[in-house]
Amino acid sequence: MENFWLKKAAEAWRVPAGTPTGELLEKVRGAVGELSNLFTTERPRDGRFRDYMSDPKLLAAYGLFFFPQSFARADFAVRRLLEIYDWEPKKDASAPLRILDLGSGAAPCGFAAAGIFREKFPGREIVLTALDRSRDAVSAAREIAREENEASGNAPKITVEPLVADLKKLVPAKLSLPPQDLILLGWSLNEAVPATDDAVPFLKNLAPLLARNGALVVLEPALRITAERLRRASETFAQNPGNPFYRLAPELGAHPCPLLREGVFWEHEVRKWSPPETLEFLNRTLFREIAALKFSWCALGNAPGKKFDVPAEATDVVRLVSPMESTKTCLRFVCVNPKGEKRSVEIPTRGLSKSEVKKFAAEWQRGDIAVLTGTLSPLGNEGHFRLESTGTQTSGIRQFV
Ligand SMILES: C[S@@+](CC[C@H](N)C(=O)[O-])C[C@H]1O[C@@H](n2cnc3c(N)ncnc32)[C@H](O)[C@@H]1O
């Protein structure tokens, strides 16, 4: 999709054909910086974001810098939902799988999900409805689909249905759309509902749009204000199961968030990735943090989610809510189990070389789900444990698969 956005940028900046890509990207960089500031330091306090997607330069800059990041983050979340949390759309195989991307922009999240559906449910027709207030953005989504479908040979086509609508004015449930298997809100909730307001009423309104066994995936910035608001909403639904949602992910149970209760750190995901070269080039003088994708997310559904039982041979199953840190004597991380119990865990590293410790720490990321197979011994402080390996396990911890 990179060529598509380079073409859009060349049109927006009216550069002559044959202009070297680097020269074009130098022109785009300022617009990327403008957008980046708008999403972080210069966020409108009243939540009134201007319609930046309708400015051809900002749309192209978004496409080159933020589109790939949204795509990769949504790919991660939807894949996890299917592969780890065992969610899947359950529907007659002759009916199309429907994805509704709300505040879609050019639909990076929708395309990521459609790609996964195409891979996991081969032969199924996929209809992606891209809703945004910007006509230019949803038109771009349709153009991308046309190019992608042409390039994908005999694979079933992804049909994009663009829909121009204002999420602030319209109760989304009043859209006359067929039931949707997957509804996505990619970094649009905080623009449609100011981050200081409760997100529950808006999300509740989406429930009638979901097909049976459908899922609603909300992706938000990892900023404290947006991440905590999302956790509060997810908690409200988890505590009132079925009214109208159950919690599907990323927590391992329907428990309140211990980090939210403590109010010091906030829950979010951190994922390493390989940014496209154009994105790295654009970032050369912008110095934004692009080596890892940080975001906050939740998945809700109208049927109960997976129950994470502790495997027979294990001590616990947990989700990491901190990075894996190494000290001189141990590796350290904070995690939460399906009951919502927060644990600070140390793994002694005696006998391991510095490079072995570094390699081990690099295998773990915030948001990973781990099976603790060793013995957990309480340390002095409440909730602090040492994890000692048992049997053949060298570390007492392994990835949950
Ligand atoms: C940060 S962008 C995210 C775009 C895309 N979902 C992604 O993940 O990259 C937020 C999107 O929400 C759209 N948006 C903001 N407020 C909206 C509203 N009230 N109604 C419809 N779309 C809105 C913007 O036009 C923009 O495309």
The ligand as a Gaussian input file, in Angstrom:
#p B3LYP/6-31G(d) Opt

LIG

0 1
 C       -6.617000       8.951000      14.274000
 S       -7.648000       8.711000      12.884000
 C       -7.709000       6.958000      12.813000
 C       -7.930000       6.443000      11.434000
 C       -7.879000       4.942000      11.325000
 N       -8.970000       4.328000      12.028000
 C       -6.584000       4.400000      11.858000
 O       -6.649000       3.494000      12.686000
 O       -5.525000       4.822000      11.435000
 C       -9.259000       9.107000      13.480000
 C      -10.313000       9.002000      12.401000
 O      -11.589000       9.248000      12.974000
 C      -12.320000      10.083000      12.085000
 N      -13.306000      10.817000      12.878000
 C      -13.084000      11.682000      13.882000
 N      -14.237000      12.145000      14.374000
 C      -15.213000      11.562000      13.654000
 C      -16.631000      11.660000      13.677000
 N      -17.256000      12.446000      14.554000
 N      -17.329000      10.928000      12.786000
 C      -16.706000      10.129000      11.881000
 N      -15.373000      10.000000      11.811000
 C      -14.627000      10.717000      12.693000
 C      -11.276000      10.999000      11.482000
 O      -11.711000      11.577000      10.263000
 C      -10.126000      10.035000      11.288000
 O      -10.188000       9.394000      10.052000

